[in-house]
Amino acid sequence: MDSMKKLYALLIILIVIYVGINVGANGLNILNSNDNTTTTVDAGNKDVKLGDNSFSKIGNFTDSKVNDTAIRLVDNRTGMSILVEQIDSSLNLNDTYNSLISQGSYSSNQEINQNGVPAYFLYKESGEGYYSDIYFAKNNQNYKISGTNITYDNSEYFINSCKNIIDTIGGSSSNDGKISRW
């Protein structure tokens, strides 16, 4: 009987710790109702030109051409910046990803399959937020998306913006389902 009381006490302590961590991380967002998590494609201006391809313009982001193979997207509301660029198509992205992980300059990483497109996410975190490099290939072209000034509160907004870029670059794909860094 004493051992059951200890187990119940341990369970209660773990629940309190779990709730405390979630409150500290996102204010106990039970319904996941952060209004910055969804992105919309801007119906007024459908394409952002990038080299020989294009992708759908994302609402709230303004774009500026860096050069023929790079576009910078900025959301002035959040201060978030996304650089989308074509990179050397002869690179094996899986090897590049594994090499960057082994160098230890990123604090976390993940591989996802975004509607049939393998995407390699690398993150470097700080106390205030993080930046990210994402590598993927589509239509026989390699791409890199770099995000800066990403707060933890805007993490899903950033991820879903990148998902929209991956889905629409060089042609549309299915746009259902969201991905989350967590």
Secondary structure, 3 states (H helix, E strand, C coil): CHHHHHHHHHHHHHHHHHHHHHHHHHCCCCCCCCCCCCCCECCCCCEEEECCEEEECECCCEEEEEECCEEEEEECCCCEEEEEEEECCCCCHHHHHHHHHHHCCCCEEEEEEECCEEEEEEEEECCCEEEEEEEEEECCEEEEEEEEEEEHHHHHHHHHHHHHHHHHCCCCCCCCCCCCCC
